[in-house]
Amino acid sequence: MTTDQQIPRDLPDEVLKRLGLTRERFEAMQKDHEEREARAPNVGDVAPAFTLPTLGDRDKSVSLSDFRDERPVGLIFGSYT
């Protein structure tokens, strides 16, 4: 896992009920999480190459490699909806 936070392997039925989850859904969520973590880069790994459209002009794009060896790059992922 790439963070210090650990997901419990098993939760009591009363906790699942309070969370609105069935045991099957919880187990499916755990499996999905484990698969994502297996693909996630570790701290210190070189970031994968990617190109994204710019915010102001979708016809322009920026690539991570544009900043290689120039300055640190921080990526923030989230939803504004």
Rosetta blueprint (number, residue, H / E / L):
1 M L
2 T L
3 T L
4 D L
5 Q L
6 Q L
7 I L
8 P L
9 R L
10 D L
11 L L
12 P L
13 D H
14 E H
15 V H
16 L H
17 K H
18 R H
19 L H
20 G L
21 L L
22 T L
23 R H
24 E H
25 R H
26 F H
27 E H
28 A H
29 M H
30 Q H
31 K H
32 D H
33 H H
34 E H
35 E H
36 R H
37 E H
38 A H
39 R H
40 A L
41 P L
42 N L
43 V L
44 G L
45 D L
46 V L
47 A L
48 P L
49 A L
50 F L
51 T E
52 L E
53 P E
54 T L
55 L L
56 G L
57 D L
58 R L
59 D L
60 K L
61 S E
62 V E
63 S E
64 L H
65 S H
66 D H
67 F H
68 R L
69 D L
70 E L
71 R L
72 P L
73 V L
74 G L
75 L L
76 I L
77 F L
78 G L
79 S L
80 Y L
81 T L
